Amino acid sequence: MAIKLHNPRGVALTGRYSHGAEVPPDARVLYVSGQVGMDQRGKLAAGIDKQCLQTWKNIGAVLRSAGMSYRDIVKMTGFLTDSRYIAAYRAARDKFLVEPWPASTLLIVEGLAAPEMLVEIEVIAAKS
């Protein structure tokens, strides 16, 4: 049984996400800690565009280490420190994710672990 996405007609869908993602009982589930725009040397990328791209690259590396891919993401939660970063966040996401869209939440927060961090994304992935 594959991941089943739920987008009921009575609930408005306003973006590239699904309202619900159902994971079958036989699936392996991977919880990916919040990733930020820091490269393997510990250097934080400059600016929101580069931080978003590096964040998604980091997520991909964790997924690959578990034998999974971006297509296995069932839920994502994004954290931005400024609502003006939403366009950059979505542009980076769209380079890595394709339909069917996972369930998703985006929050604007006052800050992250370090003041220079502008974005953090955590995901849950599942693979049957």
C-alpha positions in Angstrom: 0.0 0.0 0.0 1.4 3.4 -1.0 1.1 6.7 0.9 -2.4 8.0 0.6 -3.0 11.8 0.4 -6.2 13.4 1.6 -7.6 16.6 0.1 -11.4 16.5 0.7 -13.6 18.7 -1.5 -15.0 20.5 1.5 -11.7 21.9 2.6 -10.1 24.7 0.5 -6.6 23.9 -0.8 -4.6 27.1 -1.3 -1.1 26.0 -2.3 1.3 23.2 -3.1 0.5 20.9 -0.2 -1.9 18.2 0.8 -4.2 18.4 3.8 -3.4 14.9 5.0 -0.9 12.1 4.3 -1.7 8.6 5.5 1.2 6.2 6.0 0.5 2.5 5.6 1.3 0.2 8.6 4.2 -1.5 6.8 6.1 1.7 5.9 9.4 2.8 7.4 9.1 6.3 8.8 12.0 8.7 9.0 11.9 11.9 11.2 14.3 14.4 9.9 15.4 17.0 12.5 15.1 20.7 11.5 17.7 21.5 8.9 19.2 24.9 8.2 21.3 26.5 5.5 24.6 25.3 6.8 27.0 23.4 4.6 29.1 20.3 5.6 31.9 22.6 6.9 29.5 24.4 9.2 29.3 27.6 7.2 26.0 29.2 7.0 25.0 30.3 3.5 24.6 34.1 2.8 21.0 35.3 2.4 17.6 33.6 2.3 17.8 32.2 -1.2 21.0 30.3 -0.6 20.0 29.3 2.9 16.8 27.8 1.5 18.6 25.9 -1.2 21.2 24.5 1.2 18.5 23.5 3.7 16.8 21.4 1.0 20.2 19.9 0.0 20.8 18.9 3.6 17.3 17.3 3.8 18.2 15.3 0.6 21.4 14.0 2.2 19.6 12.8 5.3 16.9 11.2 3.1 19.5 9.4 0.9 21.2 8.1 4.0 18.0 6.2 4.8 17.5 5.0 1.2 14.7 7.6 0.6 14.2 10.6 -1.7 12.2 13.8 -1.7 9.3 11.9 -3.1 9.0 10.0 0.2 8.3 13.2 2.3 4.8 13.0 3.7 4.9 16.0 6.1 7.1 19.1 6.2 7.2 22.0 8.6 9.0 25.2 7.7 10.1 28.0 9.9 11.0 31.5 8.6 12.1 34.5 10.6 10.4 37.0 8.3 7.2 36.7 6.1 9.1 38.5 3.3 11.0 35.2 2.8 8.0 33.2 1.7 8.7 33.6 -2.0 12.3 32.4 -1.6 11.1 29.5 0.6 8.6 28.4 -2.0 11.0 28.8 -5.0 13.6 26.6 -3.3 10.9 24.0 -2.2 9.7 23.8 -5.8 13.2 22.8 -7.1 13.1 19.7 -4.9 9.5 18.7 -4.5 7.0 17.7 -7.1 3.4 16.5 -7.1 1.9 14.8 -5.2 2.6 17.5 -2.5 3.2 16.4 1.1 1.2 17.8 4.0 2.8 21.1 5.0 2.9 23.8 7.7 4.8 27.1 7.4 5.4 29.2 10.5 6.8 32.7 10.9 8.9 32.7 14.1 10.8 35.4 16.0 14.1 33.6 15.7 15.9 30.3 15.3 18.9 28.8 17.2 21.3 31.5 15.9 20.3 35.1 14.8 21.8 34.7 11.4 19.7 31.6 10.6 16.7 32.6 8.4 15.0 29.3 7.6 14.7 25.9 9.2 12.8 22.9 7.8 11.9 19.6 9.3 10.3 16.7 7.4 8.8 13.3 8.0 9.3 10.7 5.2 7.9 7.3 4.8 8.6 4.4 2.4 6.7 1.2 2.0 
